[in-house]
Amino acid sequence: MVKLQEEYMDKRKEYHGYSLSDDIHAIDAELVETVINKLERGKAADIHGLSAEHLFFCNPIISVVLAKLFELIMQCGYVPNGFKCNYIVPVSKVKDCRTKSLTCDDFRGIAISLVLSKVFEHCFLDRFKEYLNSADNQFGFKKGVSLDSPCTRYDKLSISLLMMDVLLTCALLISLRRLMKSTTTVYF
């Protein structure tokens, strides 16, 4: 055990870590400018009132400044707390909300992130995508993969058994609801 610990300490003295200063992984002004030009315009402003248009129509020196900031973030290993701030906006799922009374279930929340953190995220993903992966069951969040993909993983027999199970469950719930209505009315 002692020999193994000594061997580890000897190797650790020579270890300098993974260099982020390689040209391959550097976040440079060209990358930042490319990311800014690809940002979707017309989206909601962040918590500070900044939007993609602010960066797009800004002086081109902003790409150099942001590249330096992002390199410092990478070298220090510290993401500013401001980059972690979002605000959530409720968006109605219902197309025509004038004819239906709405409940909390009729809304979904979308998080509005800082535009600078979006630029950093896209720069980071561009440089380090080869080291990142996601689970195979993240169908709705992968490029080129639709929500129909889970169904294609099952054969026809599995799908028909699944549909039969869903139909039986629905029939059971309808029967239970009719039984509850015919016997007792409970108000909560």
C-alpha positions in Angstrom: 0.0 0.0 0.0 2.8 2.4 0.9 4.6 1.6 -2.4 1.4 2.3 -4.4 1.0 5.7 -2.6 4.6 6.6 -3.3 4.2 5.7 -7.0 1.1 7.9 -7.1 2.9 10.9 -5.5 5.8 10.5 -7.9 3.5 10.6 -10.9 1.5 13.4 -9.5 4.6 15.7 -9.3 5.0 15.4 -13.0 1.3 15.8 -13.9 0.3 19.3 -15.1 -3.3 18.6 -16.0 -5.0 19.1 -19.3 -3.9 22.3 -20.9 -6.7 24.6 -22.0 -4.3 26.9 -23.8 -4.2 24.6 -26.8 -5.4 26.3 -30.0 -8.0 23.5 -30.4 -9.8 24.4 -27.2 -9.2 28.1 -26.9 -12.2 30.3 -27.0 -11.2 33.1 -29.4 -12.8 36.2 -30.7 -13.7 34.5 -34.0 -15.7 31.8 -32.2 -17.5 34.4 -30.0 -18.4 36.4 -33.1 -19.7 33.3 -34.9 -21.8 32.4 -31.9 -23.2 35.9 -31.5 -24.1 35.9 -35.2 -26.0 32.6 -34.8 -28.1 33.7 -31.8 -31.8 33.9 -32.4 -33.1 37.4 -32.6 -36.5 38.5 -31.4 -36.3 36.5 -28.2 -37.0 37.9 -24.7 -34.4 40.1 -23.0 -32.6 38.6 -20.0 -32.9 39.8 -16.4 -30.6 42.8 -17.1 -32.6 43.8 -20.2 -29.9 42.5 -22.7 -30.9 40.6 -25.8 -29.1 39.0 -28.7 -29.7 42.2 -30.7 -27.5 44.2 -28.2 -24.6 41.9 -28.9 -25.2 41.7 -32.7 -25.3 45.5 -33.2 -22.6 46.2 -30.7 -19.0 47.3 -31.6 -17.1 44.3 -32.9 -14.6 44.7 -30.0 -17.2 42.9 -27.8 -16.1 39.6 -29.3 -12.5 40.2 -28.1 -13.6 41.3 -24.6 -16.0 38.3 -24.2 -13.3 35.9 -25.5 -10.9 37.1 -22.8 -13.7 36.8 -20.2 -14.5 33.3 -21.3 -10.9 32.2 -21.3 -10.5 33.6 -17.7 -13.6 31.6 -16.7 -12.1 28.4 -18.2 -8.7 29.0 -16.6 -10.1 29.8 -13.1 -12.7 27.1 -13.2 -15.3 29.6 -11.8 -18.5 30.5 -13.5 -19.8 33.9 -12.3 -23.0 33.7 -10.2 -24.7 36.1 -12.6 -24.4 33.4 -15.3 -26.5 31.1 -13.2 -29.5 33.5 -12.9 -32.6 32.9 -14.9 -36.2 34.0 -14.7 -39.1 31.8 -15.4 -42.0 33.0 -17.6 -45.2 31.0 -17.7 -46.4 30.3 -21.2 -49.9 29.0 -22.0 -50.2 25.6 -23.5 -53.8 26.4 -24.6 -54.1 27.9 -28.1 -57.4 29.7 -27.5 -57.5 30.9 -23.9 -60.6 33.0 -24.4 -63.0 30.1 -24.4 -61.6 28.1 -21.5 -60.9 28.9 -17.9 -57.2 28.3 -17.3 -55.6 26.3 -14.5 -52.0 26.0 -13.5 -51.8 22.8 -15.5 -52.4 24.8 -18.7 -49.1 26.6 -18.4 -45.5 25.5 -18.8 -42.5 27.5 -17.6 -39.6 28.6 -19.8 -36.4 29.8 -18.3 -34.9 33.0 -19.7 -31.1 32.9 -19.3 -28.5 35.7 -19.6 -27.5 36.3 -23.2 -23.8 36.3 -22.1 -24.2 32.9 -20.5 -25.8 31.6 -23.7 -22.9 32.8 -25.7 -20.5 31.2 -23.2 -22.5 27.9 -23.3 -22.4 27.8 -27.1 -18.7 28.6 -27.2 -18.0 25.9 -24.6 -20.1 23.3 -26.5 -18.4 24.1 -29.7 -14.9 23.5 -28.2 -15.7 20.6 -25.9 -18.5 18.7 -27.7 -16.2 15.7 -28.3 -15.9 15.2 -24.5 -19.6 15.6 -23.8 -22.4 13.1 -24.3 -26.0 12.6 -23.3 -28.2 9.7 -22.4 -29.9 7.8 -25.2 -33.3 8.5 -23.7 -33.0 12.3 -24.1 -35.1 12.2 -27.3 -36.6 15.7 -27.1 -33.3 17.4 -26.5 -31.1 16.0 -29.3 -30.6 17.5 -32.7 -32.1 15.3 -35.4 -34.0 13.1 -33.0 -37.7 13.5 -32.7 -40.0 12.4 -29.9 -41.2 9.6 -32.1 -37.8 7.9 -31.8 -38.8 6.0 -28.6 -41.6 4.3 -30.6 -39.3 3.2 -33.3 -37.2 1.3 -30.7 -40.1 -1.1 -30.0 -41.3 -3.7 -32.5 -44.9 -3.8 -33.5 -45.8 -6.4 -30.9 -44.5 -4.2 -28.1 -46.4 -1.2 -29.4 -49.6 -3.1 -29.7 -49.2 -4.5 -26.2 -48.4 -1.0 -24.9 -51.5 0.4 -26.6 -53.7 -2.4 -25.3 -52.4 -1.6 -21.8 -53.2 2.1 -22.2 -56.7 1.3 -23.5 -57.4 -1.0 -20.6 -56.2 1.5 -18.1 -58.4 4.2 -19.7 -61.4 1.9 -19.6 -60.7 1.1 -16.0 -60.5 4.8 -15.1 -63.7 5.6 -16.9 -65.5 2.8 -15.1 -64.2 4.0 -11.8 -65.3 7.6 -12.5 -68.8 6.4 -13.5 -69.0 4.3 -10.3 -67.9 7.2 -8.1 -70.4 9.6 -9.7 -73.3 7.1 -9.3 -72.6 6.4 -5.6 -71.4 9.5 -3.8 -70.5 13.0 -4.6 -67.5 14.3 -2.6 -66.4 17.9 -2.6 -62.9 18.9 -1.6 
